[in-house]
């Protein structure tokens, strides 16, 4: 189980190290959501410290990255090493808000607002649709859509919800048209249905 108590950024943008860092972030969210955290190896105090760490390493623009400098990443690399960590970072903070009641996390609300304001759901290109779907599935697994729904009176969170609704509607249009085969040949009908269902709460 690849779980780390801190996000280890790669100083030289080593792809293998950065991929491992993203996987470790993803695993914390996965295990947190399924109730297997905290545990003997990753205690409640560790989880609280990790949440504070996630707040501390957020970039000034509201994103998260596993690279030493996201500006050095090629455009196609930013999806995996900037966008994925940003989605996962937000999931971590949302789940902390929901599942660690009473936790003292100075700066969490500001980090959430900055992160959701920076959330990018367009501009990846058609060939990257499946990667965007995978990122949104992470949000769904972390119960982010209902969390956003409860906060739609706030402009920042409402804008994030509207981005997700727009993405959902585009997938639904493709479902209605039977256009579910992506450029590499895979049929994503079931995945499209999973995403549209997961975002229907908005």
Secondary structure as UniProt FT lines:
FT   TURN            11..12
FT   HELIX           15..34
FT   HELIX           44..56
FT   TURN            60..61
FT   HELIX           70..72
FT   HELIX           75..78
FT   HELIX           79..83
FT   HELIX           84..99
FT   TURN            101..102
FT   TURN            106..107
FT   HELIX           108..117
FT   HELIX           126..128
FT   HELIX           129..141
FT   TURN            142..143
FT   HELIX           144..149
FT   TURN            150..153
FT   HELIX           155..177
FT   TURN            183..184
FT   HELIX           189..198
FT   TURN            199..201
//
